[in-house]
Amino acid sequence: MDWREEAQVKLDRMPDNIKALRRNCLKDLRVFARTFNPNYMYGEVHMDIYKEMMNYNLFGQGKGLTANKLILLPRAHLKSHMVATWSAWVIANHPEVTILYVSATAELAEQQLFAIQQILGGSKFQKLFPEYVHPQEGKREKWNSKKIIIDHIKRFDEGIRDPTVSTAGLTTNTTGWHADIIVPDDLMVPENAYTEEGRESVRKKSSQFTSIRNAGGFTMACGTRYHPNDIYDTWSTQAYEVYDEATGEQIDTLQVWDFIEHKVEVDDIFIWQRQFRDDGKAFGFDRNILSRIKAEYEDKTQFYAQYYNDPNEKGSNRISRAKFQYYDRKNLKYHEGRWFVNGKPLNVYASIDFAFTMNKKADFTAIVVIGMDPDGYIYLLDIDRFKTNKIDVYFQKILDLHSTYYFKKMRAEVTVAQAIIVEDIKDRIRKEGMSLAIDEHRPNRHQGSKDERIAAVLEPRYENNTIWHYKGGHVTALEEEVILARPKHDDIKDAFASAIEIAKPPRRVQSMEAMGSKVSYNQRFGGVKFNNLRTH
């Protein structure tokens, strides 16, 4: 007798109570989870999330809209386990389904496949669902650490070619792959979360996975926050238009992603309250457990990101807002070819931080102008922030600021992508006859990471009260970047720090008042110079 015939005999002879359990497992993910993971001490939060995970639409079957789901739970709260259990449950309900499991590395994805195999290949599943997997592992269609193909007859009846579950890392070549469901599990990890290059690579690869997904499929993701500008932030803004099939008119706009997000606790109420199993083993969290975990985190920013899903919780701020001090821009004056603030002369410098990606308009470019007085105090004079990928716009922005402040030196951080732009700008400066030198800066690894370099320049000066801001415009964005440990953008503070690095105090000269009140003329066009400062 063939194994499928034996499986059918087992089904026919199955006791009514086992048949009822089988039906309930297929109907309710919560029953399925408790049945096949009997040693897990689930909390109420897990049951609530399992209920949310049952709402999906696949092959026109199931409940809910075809929306992607993202589960953001604190570390050690079983999110990966839950998604693996859900995947096994979906396979039980749809034996013909194909799933692509993706993680930051292939090894991480394979760990989750192993969890699925433990369920589908276990004796309890064999008892309730004998027709899904050949009882002898060596005779199964495919059953290894990277891919599995279950042996259910429905796969063969429908001619399904792709594996039931495939695994991949972010660098795996997935050309030609197809899947009904994409399961990204922990795409963001410390190795790719803390650099713009790393985050950009995750965004690009996750977009490619969408092309792998079959029409009518969806994505079930889970992860941990590390940075406010990570892939999960990108997903939170995605939306699509809904059209009337008869008229073709747009009738609605819906979010692509349904977020299921929880903090470890709110007001000392823990989402997974500590509890004890019959054998005395404890699971879950309480105040003492969390306090000890926090104490072991040297970087408190990581703690708040991973347990509160907040990369910028107040307790992780780099500096206090009280360290910001302001000058009145009415006291900033141009006289006899020099800028003065409160009567003290300034040396004026600028710096430009180009958008990370030069082939699109998604990133900001920032230009910051500063002045330094004879005592080494730094005055923020102006900020321009914009999005472009056009050389003409870059140059015009520089020209506008130079025509106002007459800075003679500007720093530009140069990467491979930006070198051509900087050379083009330098050519235009020469053609215009501008008195402006471009200081090309190429940071090296000996200077530390970008965050470390910026912090080393700015934070001691804020602590020593040697930096003065003006109020309004883009200063608010700068202050947010300086305060937050993981700001969504860092273009303004990067340009600010770079300008400070090239600044030198002027020699002590007579104050503006001592020099008298001579009329100054515009050096380029003639006429009386009017102190018309920019307001952005």
Beta strands, then each sheet from edge to edge (+ up, - down):
strand 1: 68-72
strand 2: 99-103
strand 3: 142-143
strand 4: 147-149
strand 5: 165-169
strand 6: 179-184
strand 7: 213-223
strand 8: 239-243
strand 9: 250-255
strand 10: 257-261
strand 11: 265-266
strand 12: 269-270
strand 13: 275-276
strand 14: 282-283
strand 15: 332-335
strand 16: 338-341
strand 17: 344-353
strand 18: 365-372
strand 19: 378-386
strand 20: 409-413
strand 21: 437-441
strand 22: 467-468
sheet 1: 3+ 4- 5+ 2+ 6+ 7+ 1+ 10+
sheet 2: 8+ 9-
sheet 3: 11+ 12-
sheet 4: 13+ 14-
sheet 5: 15+ 16- 17+ 18- 19+ 22+
sheet 6: 15+ 16- 17+ 20+ 21+
end
